[in-house]
Amino acid sequence: GLHSPRCRHKNPPGVKFCGECGARLEGLCPSCKAANPPTNKFCGQCGAPLGQPLNVTSLQASTPKHLAEKIVTSKSALEGERKHVTILFADIKGSMELLADRDPEEARKLLDPVLEHMIDAVHRYEGTVNQVMGDGIMALFGAPLAHEDHAVRACYAALKMQESVKRYAEGVRRSEGIPIQIRVGLNSGEVVVRSIGSDLKMDYTAVGQTTHLAARMEQMAMPGSILMSANILRLAEGYVQVKPVGPVNVKGMSESVEVYEVTGAGSARTRVQAAAGRGLTRFIGRDVETEQLRKVLEQARKGHGQVVAVMGEPGVGKSRLFYEFMHSHHTEGCLIIESGSVSYGKATPYLPVIDL
């Protein structure tokens, strides 16, 4: 017989609803409609993720207003697009076993705040929570809203998630004696956005192994840690600190996969700094601009404060010019204080000032 996912009551075989609490005992796969036991995260017939999509009200209510508006206004342009995204899976490892002997309502009271911390971290970096399972979530970065730095955002969201859940778990451990930990898995790849409902529910199709690999990263992660594929490292190198786990054989994939553990944020704040970590090409030209900066700095040294604005098309080398000037002999003896605004920092007022 099957245990109820809600009250853990064991039911006789052939029953579809729990005789104790009325919960449905088998999940129907959204892709192939095969019945699955409630413990399955993936369909036993076709391998599709089984998470129950959030109910309409909570998905809309939990998405910050400015994000919801952005998604709804650009809906028609987004549908049918093939997008490069980062997929994040997070779950509360072993949570159900820890709380098996508790009253289901009491258990949810302890677990729901964990899901809220996960969802908040995703929204902070403008990701979209696509599914909420009983004890975890699936989120996309880079769809439906496109972000060129989707991999960096996903890594930062994962770190933020671990940090806020650890803080919450400390309190639970003291008051309830229960250790709560989450594990997070990340992978980048392509998806096709099929449709977006007015309630923000997104229907998409993953291309190839994109979702499968993200889910496997999560399942392989030790509680309290974040694992990612090499696909992400290529996009987020310098922005995050990682520890190589090595090549791992992943079920359902012919070749082994290079896996990394994300241990913290990297020192790079900008693409130029990330590139500098790998080694920059030789800096040539820009003598006129460098000379202008040198003259302005001379004025500042004499006590006449200056402000310089550098403008130009994306990619012409504005950041590189600053980087080279700050690392040149001209600035010897100067105290250099740097701050910047990042694309995912819109939700934080005064962020460049706080950063400074």
C-alpha positions in Angstrom: 0.0 0.0 0.0 1.0 3.6 -0.4 1.7 6.1 2.4 -0.1 9.4 2.3 2.2 12.3 1.4 0.4 14.4 3.9 -0.2 12.3 7.1 2.0 9.2 6.3 -1.0 6.9 7.0 -0.5 3.6 5.1 -3.4 2.8 2.8 -4.3 -0.6 1.3 -3.3 -1.3 -2.4 -5.5 0.0 -5.2 -6.7 3.1 -3.2 -6.3 6.5 -4.9 -7.0 8.8 -1.9 -5.9 8.5 1.7 -8.6 7.2 4.0 -7.2 9.2 6.9 -6.6 12.7 5.3 -8.0 12.6 1.8 -4.7 13.3 0.0 -4.2 11.9 -3.5 -1.9 8.9 -3.3 -0.4 8.9 -6.7 0.8 11.8 -8.8 -0.1 11.9 -12.5 2.8 12.9 -14.8 2.0 16.2 -16.5 3.8 14.9 -19.7 2.6 11.3 -20.2 -0.2 11.1 -17.6 1.3 7.9 -16.0 0.5 7.4 -12.3 3.5 7.7 -9.9 3.9 7.2 -6.2 4.0 10.5 -4.2 7.7 10.0 -3.4 8.8 10.2 -7.1 10.3 13.4 -8.2 10.5 12.2 -11.8 8.1 10.1 -13.8 8.9 6.4 -13.8 7.6 6.2 -17.4 9.0 9.2 -19.2 11.5 10.9 -16.8 9.7 14.3 -16.7 9.9 16.3 -13.4 6.8 15.7 -11.3 6.6 18.8 -9.2 3.1 20.2 -8.8 3.1 23.7 -10.3 2.3 26.3 -7.8 -1.4 27.1 -7.5 -2.4 30.2 -9.5 -2.8 32.6 -6.6 0.5 31.8 -4.8 2.6 32.0 -8.0 1.3 35.5 -8.8 1.3 36.6 -5.2 4.8 35.4 -4.6 6.3 37.1 -7.6 7.3 40.7 -6.9 5.0 43.2 -8.7 7.7 44.7 -11.0 8.8 41.3 -12.2 5.2 40.2 -12.8 4.5 43.3 -14.8 7.6 42.9 -16.9 6.7 39.2 -17.7 3.1 40.0 -18.6 3.9 43.0 -20.8 6.6 41.1 -22.9 4.5 37.8 -22.9 3.8 37.6 -26.6 7.5 38.3 -27.5 8.7 35.6 -25.1 6.5 32.7 -26.2 8.0 30.2 -28.6 11.5 31.6 -28.0 14.5 29.3 -27.6 16.5 30.7 -24.6 19.7 29.9 -22.9 19.0 29.6 -19.2 20.2 28.3 -15.9 18.0 25.9 -14.1 18.1 25.6 -10.3 16.7 22.8 -8.2 16.6 23.1 -4.4 15.1 20.8 -1.8 15.0 20.2 1.9 17.1 17.1 2.2 15.5 14.3 4.2 12.9 16.8 5.6 10.0 14.4 5.4 11.8 11.7 7.3 12.8 14.2 10.0 9.2 15.2 10.5 7.5 11.9 10.0 6.4 11.6 13.6 5.0 15.1 13.8 1.6 16.5 13.2 1.4 17.4 9.4 0.3 21.0 10.1 3.2 21.4 12.6 5.6 20.0 10.1 4.4 22.4 7.4 4.9 25.3 9.8 8.6 24.4 10.0 9.1 23.7 6.3 7.1 26.4 4.7 9.5 29.2 5.8 12.3 27.2 4.1 10.4 27.3 0.8 9.8 31.0 1.3 13.5 31.6 1.8 14.2 29.7 -1.4 11.6 31.6 -3.4 12.8 35.0 -2.1 16.4 34.2 -3.1 15.2 33.4 -6.6 13.2 36.6 -6.9 16.0 38.7 -5.5 18.0 37.8 -8.6 15.0 38.0 -11.0 14.7 34.3 -11.6 11.3 32.6 -12.1 10.0 29.9 -9.8 8.5 27.4 -12.1 7.4 24.6 -9.8 7.1 24.1 -6.1 7.3 20.5 -5.0 6.3 19.5 -1.4 9.8 20.0 -0.1 11.6 22.0 -2.9 11.5 24.3 -5.9 12.6 24.5 -9.5 13.5 27.9 -10.9 14.7 29.3 -14.2 17.1 32.2 -14.7 17.2 33.8 -18.1 13.5 32.9 -19.0 11.0 34.3 -19.4 13.1 37.5 -18.7 16.3 37.3 -20.6 19.5 38.0 -18.7 23.0 37.7 -20.2 24.3 36.9 -16.7 21.7 34.2 -15.9 24.4 31.8 -14.6 25.9 34.3 -12.2 22.4 35.3 -10.9 21.6 31.6 -10.3 24.8 31.0 -8.4 24.2 34.1 -6.2 20.6 33.0 -5.6 21.8 29.5 -4.5 24.4 31.1 -2.1 21.7 33.5 -0.8 19.4 30.6 -0.3 21.9 28.5 1.7 22.8 31.6 3.8 19.2 32.5 4.8 18.1 28.9 5.3 21.1 28.3 7.6 20.1 31.3 9.7 16.5 30.0 9.9 17.7 26.5 10.6 19.8 27.6 13.6 16.6 28.8 15.4 14.7 25.6 14.5 17.6 23.5 15.8 17.5 25.4 19.1 13.8 25.3 19.6 12.8 22.0 18.0 16.0 20.0 18.0 15.7 19.3 14.2 18.5 19.9 11.8 17.2 21.4 8.5 19.5 21.6 5.5 18.9 22.2 1.8 20.8 21.1 -1.2 21.0 23.0 -4.5 21.8 21.9 -8.1 22.5 24.1 -11.1 22.9 23.5 -14.8 22.8 25.8 -17.9 21.3 24.9 -21.3 18.5 25.7 -23.7 14.8 25.7 -23.2 11.9 26.7 -25.4 9.2 28.9 -23.7 5.9 27.4 -25.0 3.3 29.6 -23.2 3.0 32.0 -20.3 -0.5 32.2 -18.6 -1.9 35.4 -17.3 -1.2 33.9 -13.8 2.5 33.7 -14.8 2.4 29.9 -15.0 5.1 29.1 -17.6 5.0 26.1 -19.8 8.4 25.3 -21.4 10.3 22.5 -23.0 13.8 21.7 -22.0 16.2 21.0 -24.9 18.1 17.8 -24.5 19.4 17.1 -21.0 19.2 20.6 -19.5 16.6 19.9 -16.7 17.7 16.3 -16.1 21.3 17.4 -15.4 20.2 20.2 -13.1 18.1 17.7 -11.1 20.9 15.2 -10.9 23.3 18.0 -9.6 20.8 18.6 -6.8 20.4 14.9 -6.0 24.2 14.5 -5.8 24.7 17.5 -3.6 25.5 16.9 0.1 23.0 18.6 2.4 24.0 22.2 2.9 25.9 22.4 -0.4 25.5 23.6 -4.0 26.7 21.6 -7.0 26.9 22.8 -10.6 27.9 21.5 -14.0 30.9 22.7 -16.0 28.4 24.5 -18.4 27.9 27.0 -15.6 31.5 27.5 -14.7 32.2 28.7 -18.3 29.6 31.4 -17.8 30.3 32.3 -14.1 34.0 31.9 -13.8 35.6 34.6 -11.6 32.2 35.5 -10.1 32.1 32.5 -7.8 34.5 30.4 -5.8 34.4 26.7 -6.7 35.9 23.4 -5.6 36.2 20.7 -8.3 34.4 17.5 -7.4 35.8 15.8 -10.6 34.1 13.8 -13.3 30.9 12.1 -12.2 28.9 9.4 -14.0 25.3 10.7 -14.3 22.5 8.2 -14.8 21.0 8.6 -18.3 24.1 10.3 -19.8 26.7 8.6 -22.0 29.7 10.6 -20.9 30.8 11.6 -17.4 30.1 15.2 -16.3 32.6 17.6 -14.7 31.0 18.7 -11.4 31.9 21.7 -9.2 30.8 22.7 -5.7 30.0 26.4 -5.3 31.6 27.6 -2.1 31.2 31.4 -2.2 31.0 34.5 -4.3 34.2 35.3 -6.3 36.2 38.5 -6.1 35.2 39.6 -9.6 32.4 42.2 -9.6 32.6 43.0 -13.3 33.3 41.2 -16.6 36.7 42.9 -16.8 37.8 41.7 -13.4 36.6 38.1 -14.3 38.6 38.4 -17.5 41.6 39.7 -15.7 41.6 36.6 -13.5 42.0 34.5 -16.7 44.6 36.9 -18.2 43.9 39.9 -20.4 45.1 40.6 -23.9 47.6 43.4 -24.3 46.1 46.9 -23.8 46.9 49.1 -26.9 45.7 52.5 -28.1 43.5 54.7 -26.0 46.5 57.0 -25.4 44.4 60.2 -25.8 41.8 59.0 -23.2 44.5 57.8 -20.8 46.2 61.3 -21.1 42.8 63.0 -20.4 42.4 60.9 -17.2 45.9 61.7 -16.1 45.3 65.5 -16.4 42.1 65.2 -14.5 43.8 63.2 -11.8 46.5 65.9 -11.5 43.8 68.5 -10.8 42.4 66.2 -8.1 45.8 65.8 -6.5 46.0 69.6 -6.3 42.8 69.7 -4.4 40.3 70.4 -7.2 37.9 67.5 -7.2 36.9 66.2 -10.6 34.2 64.0 -12.1 34.7 62.1 -15.3 32.1 60.3 -17.4 33.1 57.8 -20.0 30.5 56.9 -22.6 30.4 54.5 -25.4 28.7 51.5 -27.0 28.7 48.2 -25.1 32.0 46.4 -25.6 34.2 49.3 -26.8 36.3 49.1 -23.7 35.1 51.6 -21.1 35.6 49.2 -18.2 39.0 48.1 -19.5 40.2 51.8 -19.8 39.3 52.3 -16.1 40.9 49.0 -15.1 44.2 49.9 -16.9 44.3 53.4 -15.5 43.7 52.3 -12.0 46.4 49.7 -12.3 48.9 52.1 -13.9 51.8 54.1 -12.3 49.7 57.3 -12.6 47.6 56.4 -9.6 50.5 55.6 -7.3 49.8 57.0 -3.8 46.1 57.4 -4.5 43.4 55.7 -2.4 41.1 54.1 -4.9 37.5 53.4 -3.8 35.4 51.5 -6.3 31.7 50.8 -6.5 29.3 49.7 -9.2 25.7 49.0 -9.9 24.9 45.5 -11.1 21.9 44.5 -13.3 20.4 42.3 -10.5 20.8 45.0 -7.9 17.7 47.0 -8.8 15.7 45.6 -5.9 18.1 47.1 -3.3 17.9 50.8 -2.8 21.2 52.7 -2.6 23.1 49.5 -3.6 26.2 51.3 -5.1 26.4 53.5 -1.9 26.1 50.5 0.4 28.6 48.7 -1.7 31.0 51.7 -1.3 
